[in-house]
Amino acid sequence: MAKPARPSGPSQRQLRVGELIRHALAEMLARGDIHDDVLANHVVTVPEVRLSPDLKLATAYIMPLGGQDVAPVLKALESHKRYIRGEIAHRVNLKYAPDIRFRADESFAEAERIDALLDSDAVRRDTQIQRLKIDQDHEEDDGRDDDR
């Protein structure tokens, strides 16, 4: 009997635990539970937390509001990593508290890059040509008589 194909994305458990950790971390940052001058002066968002398949490593993607001062915020979070891990262990009922890595969230920059690319003249010209071809194909199809 063949083994079933392994799903390519994260499991339901990884997604659920990642979301629980994201909420706990965002709440800690919003309430000011982490006592640091850099973090106190920035509004920090946590768009996503990804977990390894064994749930022992969590990667938290962080972005300060406005995208400014990313490096100091990441450094401040790294310096308080031990405290954050302990707090997450108390707030999220897990058998094993995952080690946490902090990374800058690049999704906003990637979305801006794609928007700029789609707004470029070359892409606009290509989509217009494609739209004209589709319109011509529909006109040809409408003009035919089907005797079937």
C-alpha positions in Angstrom: 0.0 0.0 0.0 1.4 3.4 -1.0 2.0 6.1 1.5 -0.4 9.0 1.3 1.1 12.2 -0.2 2.4 14.6 2.4 0.7 18.0 2.3 3.0 20.8 1.1 1.8 23.5 3.5 1.8 23.8 7.3 -0.4 21.5 9.3 -3.6 22.7 11.0 -1.9 22.4 14.3 1.1 24.5 13.2 -1.3 27.2 12.0 -3.4 27.1 15.2 -0.4 27.3 17.6 1.3 29.9 15.4 -1.9 32.1 15.7 -2.0 31.6 19.5 1.6 32.6 19.8 1.0 35.6 17.5 -1.9 36.8 19.7 0.1 36.4 22.9 3.1 38.2 21.5 1.0 41.0 20.1 -0.8 41.4 23.4 2.5 41.6 25.3 3.7 44.3 22.9 0.5 46.3 23.0 0.3 46.3 26.8 4.0 47.1 27.3 4.8 43.9 29.2 8.3 44.0 27.7 10.1 46.8 29.5 12.4 48.3 26.9 12.8 51.9 25.7 13.0 51.0 22.0 9.8 48.9 22.2 8.1 51.5 24.3 8.7 54.1 21.6 7.4 52.0 18.7 4.1 50.4 17.8 5.0 46.9 16.6 2.8 44.6 14.6 3.1 40.9 14.4 1.6 39.9 11.1 2.6 36.2 11.2 4.2 33.5 13.3 5.4 30.3 11.6 6.2 27.1 13.4 8.4 24.2 12.5 6.7 20.9 12.0 7.8 19.7 15.5 6.5 23.0 17.1 9.9 23.6 18.7 10.9 26.7 16.7 8.7 29.7 16.1 9.6 32.4 13.6 7.8 35.7 14.4 7.7 38.2 11.6 7.8 41.8 13.1 7.2 45.2 11.5 7.2 48.5 13.4 4.5 50.9 12.3 5.6 52.9 9.3 8.4 50.4 8.6 11.0 52.6 10.4 13.7 51.4 12.8 13.3 47.7 12.1 16.9 46.8 13.2 16.7 48.4 16.7 13.3 46.8 17.3 14.5 43.3 16.3 17.6 43.8 18.5 15.4 44.8 21.4 13.2 41.7 20.9 16.2 39.5 20.7 17.6 40.8 24.0 14.3 40.0 25.7 13.8 36.6 23.9 14.1 34.6 27.1 11.4 36.6 28.9 9.1 36.5 25.9 9.5 32.7 25.6 8.6 32.3 29.3 5.6 34.5 29.0 4.4 32.7 25.9 4.8 29.4 27.7 2.4 30.7 30.4 -0.1 32.2 28.1 -0.2 29.4 25.5 -0.8 26.0 27.1 1.9 23.9 25.3 3.9 20.9 26.5 7.0 22.5 25.1 7.6 26.2 24.7 9.1 26.9 21.3 12.3 28.8 20.8 11.5 32.1 19.1 13.3 33.8 16.3 12.4 37.4 15.2 12.6 38.4 11.6 11.6 41.5 9.7 8.3 41.1 7.8 9.1 41.6 4.1 5.5 41.0 2.9 4.6 44.7 2.8 7.6 45.6 0.7 6.9 42.7 -1.6 3.3 43.8 -2.1 4.5 47.3 -2.9 7.0 45.9 -5.4 4.2 43.8 -7.1 1.9 46.8 -7.2 4.6 49.0 -8.9 5.3 46.2 -11.3 1.6 45.8 -12.3 1.3 49.6 -12.6 4.3 49.8 -15.1 3.7 50.7 -18.7 5.0 47.4 -20.1 2.5 45.3 -18.0 -0.4 47.6 -18.8 0.4 47.4 -22.5 0.6 43.6 -22.4 -2.7 43.3 -20.4 -4.4 45.6 -22.9 -3.2 43.4 -25.8 -4.4 40.3 -24.1 -7.8 41.9 -23.4 -8.1 42.8 -27.1 -7.4 39.3 -28.1 -10.0 37.9 -25.7 -12.6 40.4 -27.0 -11.9 39.4 -30.6 -12.2 35.7 -29.7 -15.6 36.4 -28.1 -16.8 38.3 -31.1 -15.8 35.4 -33.4 -17.5 32.9 -31.2 -20.7 35.0 -31.2 -20.8 35.3 -34.9 -20.7 31.5 -35.6 -23.8 29.5 -36.1 -23.8 26.2 -34.2 -26.0 23.6 -35.9 -25.4 20.9 -33.4 
